[in-house]
Each structure stands twice: as C-alpha cells, then as structure tokens.
C-alpha cells in the first residue's frame, strides 16, 4: 500500500492525475492545471470538478483511520431543527439519552 501511495504522489506532484469522466466513467490521464478536461471516449467537455480522481492520497490515508462517531452532533442537529419549527427531535433521529 505504501508503494502505491508513493507512486500516486509522484504522479500528482508532476501536475498529472488519473480521473474518471463524469459522463461515461472512462479513465483518463489529465494535467491538473487545465481549466477544462475532455473525455476521449464520449467527448464530454467540462471543468475538472466533473472529472473526479480515481483515488487521492487523502482518500487512501482516510482508509487507515478510525471511524469518527458524531453522536453528540445528532442531538444538536435534531434540537436545532426542532427548535426552528421543523418537527420534533424524534423526527430527526434523536430519541433521548436512553437510546444511546
């Protein structure tokens, strides 16, 4: 895995990347400084945000981290929505301390 990360970093450091076409999913090699990308398979042309990376160094690093639990945020979000007149806490998945 470390070797793959190293190779990916080398590719991205040279201003190139491996992406997929946002229209057909075809794998493309692109320059990262281009303002528009064009798919050689379906001829789709758009800005880079429509051509997602196949994988990024950050994605790989996240795979090795412990999952984050947001149980405290659930209460805060449900309370805020309920307070704004959009139903009750229970409507948004918070049922009180005894369900934790």
Biopython code that builds the backbone (N, CA, C, O; Angstrom):
import numpy as np
from Bio.PDB.StructureBuilder import StructureBuilder

atoms = [
    (1, "UNK", "N", (0.821, -1.194, 0.000)),
    (1, "UNK", "CA", (0.000, 0.000, 0.000)),
    (1, "UNK", "C", (0.870, 1.267, 0.000)),
    (1, "UNK", "O", (0.571, 2.231, -0.704)),
    (2, "UNK", "N", (1.930, 1.253, 0.782)),
    (2, "UNK", "CA", (2.827, 2.417, 0.844)),
    (2, "UNK", "C", (3.441, 2.708, -0.529)),
    (2, "UNK", "O", (3.611, 3.866, -0.911)),
    (3, "UNK", "N", (3.767, 1.656, -1.254)),
    (3, "UNK", "CA", (4.359, 1.826, -2.584)),
    (3, "UNK", "C", (3.354, 2.499, -3.528)),
    (3, "UNK", "O", (3.725, 3.374, -4.311)),
    (4, "UNK", "N", (2.102, 2.096, -3.453)),
    (4, "UNK", "CA", (1.063, 2.694, -4.288)),
    (4, "UNK", "C", (0.875, 4.174, -3.952)),
    (4, "UNK", "O", (0.708, 5.004, -4.846)),
    (5, "UNK", "N", (0.903, 4.496, -2.663)),
    (5, "UNK", "CA", (0.809, 5.895, -2.240)),
    (5, "UNK", "C", (1.972, 6.714, -2.792)),
    (5, "UNK", "O", (1.783, 7.835, -3.264)),
    (6, "UNK", "N", (3.160, 6.154, -2.731)),
    (6, "UNK", "CA", (4.345, 6.850, -3.225)),
    (6, "UNK", "C", (4.225, 7.131, -4.720)),
    (6, "UNK", "O", (4.522, 8.237, -5.173)),
    (7, "UNK", "N", (3.793, 6.138, -5.481)),
    (7, "UNK", "CA", (3.640, 6.309, -6.933)),
    (7, "UNK", "C", (2.569, 7.356, -7.244)),
    (7, "UNK", "O", (2.763, 8.206, -8.113)),
    (8, "UNK", "N", (1.450, 7.295, -6.539)),
    (8, "UNK", "CA", (0.382, 8.270, -6.754)),
    (8, "UNK", "C", (0.866, 9.681, -6.437)),
    (8, "UNK", "O", (0.575, 10.613, -7.186)),
    (9, "UNK", "N", (1.593, 9.849, -5.352)),
    (9, "UNK", "CA", (2.132, 11.158, -5.005)),
    (9, "UNK", "C", (3.086, 11.659, -6.081)),
    (9, "UNK", "O", (3.064, 12.840, -6.426)),
    (10, "UNK", "N", (3.914, 10.782, -6.610)),
    (10, "UNK", "CA", (4.839, 11.174, -7.677)),
    (10, "UNK", "C", (4.080, 11.647, -8.910)),
    (10, "UNK", "O", (4.450, 12.641, -9.534)),
    (11, "UNK", "N", (3.023, 10.934, -9.253)),
    (11, "UNK", "CA", (2.211, 11.328, -10.417)),
    (11, "UNK", "C", (1.602, 12.703, -10.184)),
    (11, "UNK", "O", (1.688, 13.574, -11.050)),
    (12, "UNK", "N", (0.986, 12.908, -9.020)),
    (12, "UNK", "CA", (0.306, 14.168, -8.742)),
    (12, "UNK", "C", (1.284, 15.328, -8.593)),
    (12, "UNK", "O", (0.943, 16.462, -8.928)),
    (13, "UNK", "N", (2.489, 15.068, -8.099)),
    (13, "UNK", "CA", (3.498, 16.126, -7.959)),
    (13, "UNK", "C", (4.001, 16.625, -9.310)),
    (13, "UNK", "O", (4.521, 17.737, -9.397)),
    (14, "UNK", "N", (3.856, 15.829, -10.358)),
    (14, "UNK", "CA", (4.285, 16.256, -11.691)),
    (14, "UNK", "C", (3.189, 17.014, -12.434)),
    (14, "UNK", "O", (3.363, 17.379, -13.597)),
    (15, "UNK", "N", (2.048, 17.255, -11.756)),
    (15, "UNK", "CA", (0.972, 18.000, -12.398)),
    (15, "UNK", "C", (0.055, 17.141, -13.238)),
    (15, "UNK", "O", (-0.644, 17.649, -14.114)),
    (16, "UNK", "N", (0.050, 15.845, -12.982)),
    (16, "UNK", "CA", (-0.812, 14.918, -13.714)),
    (16, "UNK", "C", (-1.708, 14.194, -12.717)),
    (16, "UNK", "O", (-1.414, 14.143, -11.523)),
    (17, "UNK", "N", (-2.798, 13.638, -13.219)),
    (17, "UNK", "CA", (-3.686, 12.890, -12.343)),
    (17, "UNK", "C", (-4.450, 11.850, -13.151)),
    (17, "UNK", "O", (-4.546, 11.939, -14.375)),
    (18, "UNK", "N", (-4.992, 10.863, -12.441)),
    (18, "UNK", "CA", (-5.821, 9.816, -13.037)),
    (18, "UNK", "C", (-7.242, 10.078, -12.567)),
    (18, "UNK", "O", (-7.525, 10.048, -11.369)),
    (19, "UNK", "N", (-8.140, 10.337, -13.522)),
    (19, "UNK", "CA", (-9.522, 10.713, -13.191)),
    (19, "UNK", "C", (-10.496, 9.856, -14.001)),
    (19, "UNK", "O", (-10.098, 9.075, -14.865)),
    (20, "UNK", "N", (-11.758, 10.023, -13.698)),
    (20, "UNK", "CA", (-12.802, 9.379, -14.491)),
    (20, "UNK", "C", (-13.693, 10.448, -15.103)),
    (20, "UNK", "O", (-13.878, 11.521, -14.527)),
    (21, "UNK", "N", (-14.235, 10.154, -16.253)),
    (21, "UNK", "CA", (-15.161, 11.064, -16.916)),
    (21, "UNK", "C", (-16.465, 11.105, -16.118)),
    (21, "UNK", "O", (-17.007, 10.067, -15.740)),
    (22, "UNK", "N", (-16.950, 12.303, -15.872)),
    (22, "UNK", "CA", (-18.197, 12.470, -15.137)),
    (22, "UNK", "C", (-19.416, 12.053, -15.924)),
    (22, "UNK", "O", (-20.498, 11.930, -15.350)),
    (23, "UNK", "N", (-19.280, 11.832, -17.219)),
    (23, "UNK", "CA", (-20.413, 11.424, -18.046)),
    (23, "UNK", "C", (-20.430, 9.912, -18.255)),
    (23, "UNK", "O", (-21.457, 9.273, -18.027)),
    (24, "UNK", "N", (-19.322, 9.337, -18.679)),
    (24, "UNK", "CA", (-19.322, 7.908, -19.038)),
    (24, "UNK", "C", (-18.474, 7.036, -18.119)),
    (24, "UNK", "O", (-18.556, 5.810, -18.189)),
    (25, "UNK", "N", (-17.651, 7.655, -17.247)),
    (25, "UNK", "CA", (-16.835, 6.885, -16.318)),
    (25, "UNK", "C", (-15.514, 6.387, -16.872)),
    (25, "UNK", "O", (-14.802, 5.654, -16.185)),
    (26, "UNK", "N", (-15.169, 6.758, -18.083)),
    (26, "UNK", "CA", (-13.919, 6.333, -18.705)),
    (26, "UNK", "C", (-12.722, 6.883, -17.917)),
    (26, "UNK", "O", (-12.763, 8.017, -17.439)),
    (27, "UNK", "N", (-11.680, 6.097, -17.783)),
    (27, "UNK", "CA", (-10.480, 6.515, -17.054)),
    (27, "UNK", "C", (-9.595, 7.353, -17.972)),
    (27, "UNK", "O", (-9.305, 6.964, -19.104)),
    (28, "UNK", "N", (-9.170, 8.514, -17.463)),
    (28, "UNK", "CA", (-8.366, 9.452, -18.239)),
    (28, "UNK", "C", (-7.135, 9.895, -17.469)),
    (28, "UNK", "O", (-7.142, 9.947, -16.239)),
    (29, "UNK", "N", (-6.085, 10.213, -18.200)),
    (29, "UNK", "CA", (-4.904, 10.847, -17.637)),
    (29, "UNK", "C", (-4.980, 12.317, -18.013)),
    (29, "UNK", "O", (-5.136, 12.647, -19.188)),
    (30, "UNK", "N", (-4.870, 13.207, -17.029)),
    (30, "UNK", "CA", (-5.034, 14.644, -17.290)),
    (30, "UNK", "C", (-3.917, 15.437, -16.633)),
    (30, "UNK", "O", (-3.220, 14.947, -15.745)),
    (31, "UNK", "N", (-3.765, 16.672, -17.089)),
    (31, "UNK", "CA", (-2.893, 17.627, -16.431)),
    (31, "UNK", "C", (-3.740, 18.397, -15.429)),
    (31, "UNK", "O", (-4.852, 18.814, -15.753)),
    (32, "UNK", "N", (-3.235, 18.588, -14.227)),
    (32, "UNK", "CA", (-4.035, 19.213, -13.179)),
    (32, "UNK", "C", (-4.210, 20.716, -13.356)),
    (32, "UNK", "O", (-5.091, 21.304, -12.729)),
    (33, "UNK", "N", (-3.396, 21.352, -14.190)),
    (33, "UNK", "CA", (-3.521, 22.796, -14.369)),
    (33, "UNK", "C", (-4.481, 23.192, -15.499)),
    (33, "UNK", "O", (-4.631, 24.378, -15.791)),
    (34, "UNK", "N", (-5.121, 22.227, -16.123)),
    (34, "UNK", "CA", (-6.069, 22.527, -17.201)),
    (34, "UNK", "C", (-7.374, 23.071, -16.621)),
    (34, "UNK", "O", (-7.844, 22.604, -15.584)),
    (35, "UNK", "N", (-7.948, 24.053, -17.294)),
    (35, "UNK", "CA", (-9.216, 24.620, -16.825)),
    (35, "UNK", "C", (-10.417, 23.805, -17.304)),
    (35, "UNK", "O", (-11.508, 23.916, -16.744)),
    (36, "UNK", "N", (-10.217, 22.992, -18.335)),
    (36, "UNK", "CA", (-11.281, 22.120, -18.850)),
    (36, "UNK", "C", (-10.654, 20.778, -19.219)),
    (36, "UNK", "O", (-9.512, 20.710, -19.675)),
    (37, "UNK", "N", (-11.430, 19.712, -19.009)),
    (37, "UNK", "CA", (-10.996, 18.383, -19.434)),
    (37, "UNK", "C", (-11.958, 17.890, -20.506)),
    (37, "UNK", "O", (-13.120, 18.292, -20.548)),
    (38, "UNK", "N", (-11.456, 17.013, -21.372)),
    (38, "UNK", "CA", (-12.273, 16.421, -22.428)),
    (38, "UNK", "C", (-12.091, 14.922, -22.408)),
    (38, "UNK", "O", (-10.965, 14.425, -22.398)),
    (39, "UNK", "N", (-13.197, 14.203, -22.401)),
    (39, "UNK", "CA", (-13.153, 12.746, -22.435)),
    (39, "UNK", "C", (-12.892, 12.284, -23.859)),
    (39, "UNK", "O", (-13.562, 12.722, -24.795)),
    (40, "UNK", "N", (-11.918, 11.398, -24.019)),
    (40, "UNK", "CA", (-11.589, 10.909, -25.358)),
    (40, "UNK", "C", (-12.559, 9.826, -25.825)),
    (40, "UNK", "O", (-12.551, 9.442, -26.994)),
    (41, "UNK", "N", (-13.396, 9.335, -24.908)),
    (41, "UNK", "CA", (-14.354, 8.298, -25.299)),
    (41, "UNK", "C", (-15.701, 8.894, -25.720)),
    (41, "UNK", "O", (-16.214, 8.577, -26.794)),
    (42, "UNK", "N", (-16.276, 9.763, -24.867)),
    (42, "UNK", "CA", (-17.627, 10.280, -25.169)),
    (42, "UNK", "C", (-17.629, 11.749, -25.574)),
    (42, "UNK", "O", (-18.687, 12.307, -25.865)),
    (43, "UNK", "N", (-16.449, 12.385, -25.596)),
    (43, "UNK", "CA", (-16.273, 13.779, -25.998)),
    (43, "UNK", "C", (-16.910, 14.778, -25.027)),
    (43, "UNK", "O", (-17.149, 15.926, -25.401)),
    (44, "UNK", "N", (-17.186, 14.364, -23.796)),
    (44, "UNK", "CA", (-17.712, 15.255, -22.755)),
    (44, "UNK", "C", (-16.627, 16.249, -22.383)),
    (44, "UNK", "O", (-15.487, 15.864, -22.122)),
    (45, "UNK", "N", (-16.982, 17.531, -22.359)),
    (45, "UNK", "CA", (-16.035, 18.593, -22.002)),
    (45, "UNK", "C", (-16.635, 19.387, -20.848)),
    (45, "UNK", "O", (-17.781, 19.833, -20.917)),
    (46, "UNK", "N", (-15.853, 19.559, -19.792)),
    (46, "UNK", "CA", (-16.307, 20.361, -18.656)),
    (46, "UNK", "C", (-15.120, 20.672, -17.757)),
    (46, "UNK", "O", (-13.997, 20.249, -18.027)),
    (47, "UNK", "N", (-15.378, 21.417, -16.683)),
    (47, "UNK", "CA", (-14.287, 21.758, -15.776)),
    (47, "UNK", "C", (-13.896, 20.540, -14.934)),
    (47, "UNK", "O", (-14.656, 19.576, -14.845)),
    (48, "UNK", "N", (-12.719, 20.584, -14.322)),
    (48, "UNK", "CA", (-12.186, 19.414, -13.611)),
    (48, "UNK", "C", (-13.083, 18.845, -12.512)),
    (48, "UNK", "O", (-12.961, 17.666, -12.180)),
    (49, "UNK", "N", (-13.974, 19.646, -11.941)),
    (49, "UNK", "CA", (-14.819, 19.111, -10.873)),
    (49, "UNK", "C", (-15.754, 18.020, -11.376)),
    (49, "UNK", "O", (-16.299, 17.260, -10.575)),
    (50, "UNK", "N", (-15.949, 17.929, -12.684)),
    (50, "UNK", "CA", (-16.790, 16.877, -13.275)),
    (50, "UNK", "C", (-15.976, 15.660, -13.721)),
    (50, "UNK", "O", (-16.488, 14.763, -14.391)),
    (51, "UNK", "N", (-14.706, 15.648, -13.336)),
    (51, "UNK", "CA", (-13.808, 14.531, -13.635)),
    (51, "UNK", "C", (-13.135, 14.116, -12.325)),
    (51, "UNK", "O", (-11.993, 14.500, -12.071)),
    (52, "UNK", "N", (-13.825, 13.345, -11.499)),
    (52, "UNK", "CA", (-13.288, 13.010, -10.174)),
    (52, "UNK", "C", (-12.048, 12.122, -10.236)),
    (52, "UNK", "O", (-11.890, 11.285, -11.125)),
    (53, "UNK", "N", (-11.171, 12.346, -9.246)),
    (53, "UNK", "CA", (-9.992, 11.497, -9.105)),
    (53, "UNK", "C", (-10.431, 10.054, -8.893)),
    (53, "UNK", "O", (-11.427, 9.801, -8.215)),
    (54, "UNK", "N", (-9.696, 9.112, -9.464)),
    (54, "UNK", "CA", (-9.969, 7.708, -9.169)),
    (54, "UNK", "C", (-9.696, 7.466, -7.705)),
    (54, "UNK", "O", (-10.490, 6.829, -7.013)),
    (55, "UNK", "N", (-8.589, 7.967, -7.236)),
    (55, "UNK", "CA", (-8.251, 7.876, -5.823)),
    (55, "UNK", "C", (-7.273, 9.009, -5.528)),
    (55, "UNK", "O", (-6.466, 9.383, -6.380)),
    (56, "UNK", "N", (-7.352, 9.542, -4.330)),
    (56, "UNK", "CA", (-6.401, 10.575, -3.945)),
    (56, "UNK", "C", (-5.610, 10.090, -2.741)),
    (56, "UNK", "O", (-6.031, 9.175, -2.033)),
    (57, "UNK", "N", (-4.492, 10.695, -2.525)),
    (57, "UNK", "CA", (-3.664, 10.318, -1.387)),
    (57, "UNK", "C", (-4.478, 10.478, -0.106)),
    (57, "UNK", "O", (-4.390, 9.633, 0.786)),
    (58, "UNK", "N", (-5.253, 11.525, -0.001)),
    (58, "UNK", "CA", (-6.084, 11.739, 1.182)),
    (58, "UNK", "C", (-7.098, 10.637, 1.390)),
    (58, "UNK", "O", (-7.343, 10.234, 2.527)),
    (59, "UNK", "N", (-7.700, 10.134, 0.305)),
    (59, "UNK", "CA", (-8.666, 9.032, 0.414)),
    (59, "UNK", "C", (-8.004, 7.786, 0.975)),
    (59, "UNK", "O", (-8.575, 7.114, 1.835)),
    (60, "UNK", "N", (-6.821, 7.473, 0.505)),
    (60, "UNK", "CA", (-6.114, 6.284, 0.965)),
    (60, "UNK", "C", (-5.750, 6.422, 2.443)),
    (60, "UNK", "O", (-5.878, 5.469, 3.212)),
    (61, "UNK", "N", (-5.298, 7.610, 2.831)),
    (61, "UNK", "CA", (-4.941, 7.829, 4.231)),
    (61, "UNK", "C", (-6.162, 7.698, 5.140)),
    (61, "UNK", "O", (-6.046, 7.204, 6.262)),
    (62, "UNK", "N", (-7.339, 8.139, 4.663)),
    (62, "UNK", "CA", (-8.563, 8.030, 5.458)),
    (62, "UNK", "C", (-8.958, 6.574, 5.704)),
    (62, "UNK", "O", (-9.572, 6.264, 6.724)),
    (63, "UNK", "N", (-8.614, 5.694, 4.790)),
    (63, "UNK", "CA", (-8.957, 4.287, 4.953)),
    (63, "UNK", "C", (-8.305, 3.677, 6.189)),
    (63, "UNK", "O", (-8.805, 2.696, 6.739)),
    (64, "UNK", "N", (-7.201, 4.250, 6.619)),
    (64, "UNK", "CA", (-6.447, 3.697, 7.736)),
    (64, "UNK", "C", (-6.748, 4.385, 9.060)),
    (64, "UNK", "O", (-6.115, 4.074, 10.069)),
    (65, "UNK", "N", (-7.700, 5.311, 9.076)),
    (65, "UNK", "CA", (-8.062, 5.991, 10.308)),
    (65, "UNK", "C", (-9.270, 5.331, 10.946)),
    (65, "UNK", "O", (-10.049, 4.657, 10.273)),
    (66, "UNK", "N", (-9.422, 5.528, 12.241)),
    (66, "UNK", "CA", (-10.588, 5.035, 12.960)),
    (66, "UNK", "C", (-11.811, 5.845, 12.530)),
    (66, "UNK", "O", (-11.700, 7.052, 12.317)),
    (67, "UNK", "N", (-12.973, 5.206, 12.399)),
    (67, "UNK", "CA", (-14.181, 5.950, 12.048)),
    (67, "UNK", "C", (-14.546, 6.951, 13.146)),
    (67, "UNK", "O", (-14.337, 6.692, 14.331)),
    (68, "UNK", "N", (-15.082, 8.074, 12.744)),
    (68, "UNK", "CA", (-15.470, 9.118, 13.684)),
    (68, "UNK", "C", (-16.952, 8.963, 13.989)),
    (68, "UNK", "O", (-17.767, 8.812, 13.079)),
    (69, "UNK", "N", (-17.292, 9.000, 15.253)),
    (69, "UNK", "CA", (-18.688, 8.911, 15.673)),
    (69, "UNK", "C", (-19.195, 10.319, 15.977)),
    (69, "UNK", "O", (-18.558, 11.062, 16.724)),
    (70, "UNK", "N", (-20.323, 10.680, 15.410)),
    (70, "UNK", "CA", (-20.888, 12.011, 15.598)),
    (70, "UNK", "C", (-22.167, 11.961, 16.424)),
    (70, "UNK", "O", (-23.121, 12.673, 16.109)),
    (71, "UNK", "N", (-22.216, 11.155, 17.452)),
    (71, "UNK", "CA", (-23.453, 11.011, 18.222)),
    (71, "UNK", "C", (-23.832, 12.299, 18.938)),
    (71, "UNK", "O", (-25.019, 12.585, 19.089)),
    (72, "UNK", "N", (-22.855, 13.083, 19.384)),
    (72, "UNK", "CA", (-23.179, 14.337, 20.056)),
    (72, "UNK", "C", (-23.796, 15.332, 19.087)),
    (72, "UNK", "O", (-24.698, 16.084, 19.455)),
    (73, "UNK", "N", (-23.313, 15.338, 17.854)),
    (73, "UNK", "CA", (-23.862, 16.240, 16.851)),
    (73, "UNK", "C", (-25.306, 15.897, 16.519)),
    (73, "UNK", "O", (-26.090, 16.788, 16.192)),
    (74, "UNK", "N", (-25.671, 14.623, 16.598)),
    (74, "UNK", "CA", (-27.031, 14.212, 16.274)),
    (74, "UNK", "C", (-28.036, 14.939, 17.167)),
    (74, "UNK", "O", (-29.067, 15.416, 16.691)),
    (75, "UNK", "N", (-27.730, 15.021, 18.451)),
    (75, "UNK", "CA", (-28.624, 15.710, 19.377)),
    (75, "UNK", "C", (-28.715, 17.181, 19.011)),
    (75, "UNK", "O", (-29.809, 17.742, 18.946)),
    (76, "UNK", "N", (-27.560, 17.811, 18.771)),
    (76, "UNK", "CA", (-27.543, 19.239, 18.455)),
    (76, "UNK", "C", (-28.300, 19.539, 17.171)),
    (76, "UNK", "O", (-29.058, 20.507, 17.110)),
    (77, "UNK", "N", (-28.103, 18.721, 16.149)),
    (77, "UNK", "CA", (-28.799, 18.925, 14.880)),
    (77, "UNK", "C", (-30.295, 18.750, 15.037)),
    (77, "UNK", "O", (-31.073, 19.568, 14.544)),
    (78, "UNK", "N", (-30.706, 17.691, 15.720)),
    (78, "UNK", "CA", (-32.134, 17.427, 15.916)),
    (78, "UNK", "C", (-32.775, 18.540, 16.724)),
    (78, "UNK", "O", (-33.887, 18.968, 16.414)),
    (79, "UNK", "N", (-32.098, 19.010, 17.744)),
    (79, "UNK", "CA", (-32.617, 20.077, 18.587)),
    (79, "UNK", "C", (-32.764, 21.372, 17.788)),
    (79, "UNK", "O", (-33.759, 22.083, 17.930)),
    (80, "UNK", "N", (-31.781, 21.675, 16.956)),
    (80, "UNK", "CA", (-31.833, 22.895, 16.148)),
    (80, "UNK", "C", (-32.986, 22.850, 15.151)),
    (80, "UNK", "O", (-33.705, 23.836, 14.990)),
    (81, "UNK", "N", (-33.165, 21.722, 14.487)),
    (81, "UNK", "CA", (-34.258, 21.593, 13.522)),
    (81, "UNK", "C", (-35.615, 21.668, 14.215)),
    (81, "UNK", "O", (-36.539, 22.316, 13.722)),
    (82, "UNK", "N", (-35.725, 21.006, 15.352)),
    (82, "UNK", "CA", (-36.990, 21.028, 16.091)),
    (82, "UNK", "C", (-37.281, 22.436, 16.589)),
    (82, "UNK", "O", (-38.427, 22.884, 16.546)),
    (83, "UNK", "N", (-36.266, 23.129, 17.056)),
    (83, "UNK", "CA", (-36.443, 24.495, 17.563)),
    (83, "UNK", "C", (-36.858, 25.457, 16.459)),
    (83, "UNK", "O", (-37.520, 26.463, 16.717)),
    (84, "UNK", "N", (-36.468, 25.145, 15.238)),
    (84, "UNK", "CA", (-36.803, 26.015, 14.107)),
    (84, "UNK", "C", (-38.214, 25.747, 13.584)),
    (84, "UNK", "O", (-38.638, 26.345, 12.595)),
    (85, "UNK", "N", (-38.934, 24.850, 14.249)),
    (85, "UNK", "CA", (-40.307, 24.586, 13.839)),
    (85, "UNK", "C", (-40.441, 23.523, 12.780)),
    (85, "UNK", "O", (-41.463, 23.454, 12.098)),
    (86, "UNK", "N", (-39.424, 22.687, 12.628)),
    (86, "UNK", "CA", (-39.445, 21.636, 11.613)),
    (86, "UNK", "C", (-39.663, 20.268, 12.237)),
    (86, "UNK", "O", (-38.978, 19.316, 11.864)),
    (87, "UNK", "N", (-40.582, 20.138, 13.163)),
    (87, "UNK", "CA", (-40.867, 18.843, 13.778)),
    (87, "UNK", "C", (-40.237, 18.714, 15.144)),
    (87, "UNK", "O", (-39.847, 19.705, 15.761)),
    (88, "UNK", "N", (-40.141, 17.488, 15.607)),
    (88, "UNK", "CA", (-39.587, 17.215, 16.930)),
    (88, "UNK", "C", (-38.200, 16.603, 16.799)),
    (88, "UNK", "O", (-37.783, 16.217, 15.707)),
    (89, "UNK", "N", (-37.490, 16.519, 17.916)),
    (89, "UNK", "CA", (-36.177, 15.871, 17.915)),
    (89, "UNK", "C", (-36.274, 14.457, 17.353)),
    (89, "UNK", "O", (-35.401, 14.012, 16.608)),
    (90, "UNK", "N", (-37.341, 13.763, 17.716)),
    (90, "UNK", "CA", (-37.507, 12.379, 17.283)),
    (90, "UNK", "C", (-37.638, 12.260, 15.764)),
    (90, "UNK", "O", (-37.236, 11.258, 15.173)),
    (91, "UNK", "N", (-38.198, 13.286, 15.146)),
    (91, "UNK", "CA", (-38.318, 13.274, 13.685)),
    (91, "UNK", "C", (-36.955, 13.237, 13.001)),
    (91, "UNK", "O", (-36.849, 12.821, 11.847)),
    (92, "UNK", "N", (-35.920, 13.665, 13.703)),
    (92, "UNK", "CA", (-34.586, 13.752, 13.123)),
    (92, "UNK", "C", (-33.627, 12.730, 13.719)),
    (92, "UNK", "O", (-32.411, 12.891, 13.616)),
    (93, "UNK", "N", (-34.155, 11.688, 14.336)),
    (93, "UNK", "CA", (-33.325, 10.580, 14.780)),
    (93, "UNK", "C", (-32.786, 10.645, 16.177)),
    (93, "UNK", "O", (-31.981, 9.795, 16.558)),
    (94, "UNK", "N", (-33.198, 11.629, 16.969)),
    (94, "UNK", "CA", (-32.722, 11.684, 18.350)),
    (94, "UNK", "C", (-33.876, 11.312, 19.266)),
    (94, "UNK", "O", (-34.921, 11.961, 19.257)),
    (95, "UNK", "N", (-33.683, 10.273, 20.048)),
    (95, "UNK", "CA", (-34.740, 9.787, 20.924)),
    (95, "UNK", "C", (-34.377, 9.911, 22.392)),
    (95, "UNK", "O", (-35.044, 9.301, 23.228)),
    (96, "UNK", "N", (-33.373, 10.658, 22.737)),
    (96, "UNK", "CA", (-33.012, 10.859, 24.134)),
    (96, "UNK", "C", (-31.855, 9.966, 24.565)),
    (96, "UNK", "O", (-31.419, 9.074, 23.837)),
    (97, "UNK", "N", (-31.389, 10.233, 25.742)),
    (97, "UNK", "CA", (-30.220, 9.541, 26.282)),
    (97, "UNK", "C", (-30.379, 8.042, 26.385)),
    (97, "UNK", "O", (-29.405, 7.320, 26.171)),
    (98, "UNK", "N", (-31.574, 7.532, 26.706)),
    (98, "UNK", "CA", (-31.723, 6.117, 26.926)),
    (98, "UNK", "C", (-31.525, 5.269, 25.673)),
    (98, "UNK", "O", (-31.382, 4.052, 25.793)),
    (99, "UNK", "N", (-31.509, 5.857, 24.474)),
    (99, "UNK", "CA", (-31.331, 5.107, 23.241)),
    (99, "UNK", "C", (-29.889, 5.098, 22.766)),
    (99, "UNK", "O", (-29.606, 4.506, 21.724)),
    (100, "UNK", "N", (-28.987, 5.710, 23.463)),
    (100, "UNK", "CA", (-27.589, 5.758, 23.038)),
    (100, "UNK", "C", (-26.874, 4.500, 23.273)),
    (100, "UNK", "O", (-25.687, 4.397, 22.962)),
]
sb = StructureBuilder()
sb.init_structure("model")
sb.init_model(0)
sb.init_chain("A")
sb.init_seg("    ")
for serial, (resi, resn, name, xyz) in enumerate(atoms, 1):
    if name == "N":
        sb.init_residue(resn, " ", resi, " ")
    sb.init_atom(name, np.array(xyz, "f"), 0.0, 1.0, " ", f" {name:<3s}", serial, name[0])
structure = sb.get_structure()
